[in-house]
Amino acid sequence: MIVVLRLGHRPSRDKRVTTHVALTARAFGAQEVWVSTKDAALEKTVESIVTRFGGEFAIKTGMKWREAIRSWKGKVVHLTMYGERLDDVLPSIAKEDLLIVVGAEKVPREVYELADVNVSVGNQPHSEIAALAVLMDRIADDDTLYMNLDGRLTVLPNPRGKTVIDNTKEKGQGRARPR
Amino acid sequence: MIVVLRLGHRPSRDKRVTTHVALTARAFGAQEVWVSTKDAALEKTVESIVTRFGGEFAIKTGMKWREAIRSWKGKVVHLTMYGERLDDVLPSIAKEDLLIVVGAEKVPREVYELADVNVSVGNQPHSEIAALAVLMDRIADDDTLYMNLDGRLTVLPNPRGKTVIDNTKEKGQGRARPR
């Protein structure tokens, strides 16, 4: 099981970035995202995607991060540009239950201590979304990215346009939506 | 050479997400990011990172995207959740000069036509930052993520804290910044 814990979310400023964190977690195979700040609008945004595109993904906001980290039974992996090299850490975490911690701009020192590993996806400043995606992509099975989530809408690969199947239509009526 | 072209940037709304796109492009080995909307503040933010952390990365805003795509000599790869599967496309693009196009919410139909390939990193809605990172990570050499960019500041992998070398200090004075 993989859960992503997002720290330091400020609802007004981080709305879009934290939404990206949550949707990336879902698309790359996490079961839940936990956000340390209460944010009902964020929950609604993410739940709306789950309703339309399927899967069992859950979002919880207003989570107490210290308790969440301390009570986690598997490995706690903190993504930070200051951490160890991804390649060095990957073999020790790839098959574990993971709590992946991603911060916003400033992460409390305590997080570095509580985590089992502090890992960098490159030692350059970039994006917690990018770091999360690459870590999860390196861990995932080959079919994770294209798993069937049995949603109301299914997108099929298309070399030149958009193919969206609406699975609520009767068989034979479900068709690619023209664009 | 890899250049990332960001479409549909709205300076107020997309400030942080486009900054993440630009910094991800830089960290994963692109030489430039082009943004279709003029945004001097965004340029300044990205240039400040380059000044501190090194490398030759450039940002250009206010780029005419149609002309940029049409005049590109290598492959044009458009990242979209509607596109072909990444695994299917990767062998044909991995060694080329790439213009990687990432949109904001709504991308003009014309982009799907102008691109050499429309490629998805999963057919689920998530994040153009995540998609960009995974595509570039799959293409990159093993050492790209930890390349030495010869900047004023160098971050070194640290299992439990932060090691930041200030290379402007005299030898012997450059040291890990305590946190």
Interface residues (C-beta under 8 A of the other chain):
Chain A: R13 D14 R16 V17 H20 V21 L23 T24 R26 A27 F28 I49 F53 M81 Y82 G83 E84 R85 L86 D87 D88 R109 Y112 E113 V117 N118 S120 V121 G122 N123 Q124 P125 H126 S127 I129 A130 A131 L132 A133 V134 D137 R138 D142 L145 Y146 L149 T154 V155 L156 P157 N158 P159 R160 G161 K162 T163 V164 R179
Chain B: R13 D14 R16 V17 H20 V21 L23 T24 R26 A27 F28 I49 F53 M81 Y82 G83 E84 R85 L86 D87 D88 R109 Y112 E113 V117 N118 S120 V121 G122 N123 Q124 P125 H126 S127 I129 A130 A131 L132 A133 V134 D137 R138 D142 L145 Y146 L149 T154 V155 L156 P157 N158 P159 R160 G161 K162 T163 V164 R179
